[in-house]
Amino acid sequence: HCRRVFQDAYGMPPREYLAILRQQEAMRLLAGGDDTIEHIAFRTGYDNAQSLIRQFRKWTGTTPGEFRRRHRGELLFLTPLDVRGTRS
């Protein structure tokens, strides 16, 4: 019942919404700081950097390192729907 109510309210299942929130935080940390990919992976709930890199590539079509080079210093203000639209 809760899943159905959540999906009706947000237009996606809770698991997908959580994945988007993790992606947003990873993107924000990559653009705005100098933390290592490993540290960002742990902060966003991944077991290791490789897991984050693999998932990030699925989301954006690029690696976290390349994303950081392109967006360094930017303040990213994303909504879950903004991020959802960036997925490949």
RAMO-V937028 format. One record per pair of residues at least 4 apart in sequence whose ideal C-beta (glycine too) atoms are under 6 Angstrom apart, sorted by the first residue. I is the first residue (numbers start at 1). J is the second residue. D is the distance in whole Angstrom. If there is no record, write none. Layout:
BEGIN
{{I | J | D} {I | J | D}}
END
This chain:
BEGIN
{{6 | 10 | 6} {6 | 14 | 5} {7 | 13 | 5} {10 | 17 | 6} {12 | 16 | 4} {12 | 17 | 5} {20 | 80 | 4} {20 | 83 | 5} {20 | 84 | 6} {22 | 44 | 5} {22 | 45 | 6} {23 | 59 | 5} {23 | 83 | 5} {24 | 78 | 5} {24 | 83 | 5} {25 | 44 | 5} {26 | 40 | 6} {26 | 44 | 5} {27 | 76 | 6} {28 | 32 | 6} {28 | 76 | 5} {29 | 33 | 6} {29 | 35 | 6} {29 | 40 | 5} {30 | 64 | 6} {30 | 67 | 5} {30 | 68 | 4} {31 | 71 | 4} {31 | 74 | 5} {31 | 76 | 5} {35 | 39 | 4} {35 | 40 | 5} {37 | 49 | 5} {37 | 64 | 5} {38 | 49 | 4} {41 | 46 | 4} {41 | 49 | 5} {41 | 52 | 4} {46 | 51 | 4} {46 | 52 | 4} {47 | 51 | 6} {49 | 53 | 6} {52 | 56 | 6} {53 | 64 | 6} {56 | 64 | 5} {59 | 87 | 5} {61 | 88 | 5} {62 | 66 | 4} {62 | 67 | 5} {67 | 71 | 6} {68 | 72 | 6} {78 | 82 | 4} {78 | 83 | 5}}
END
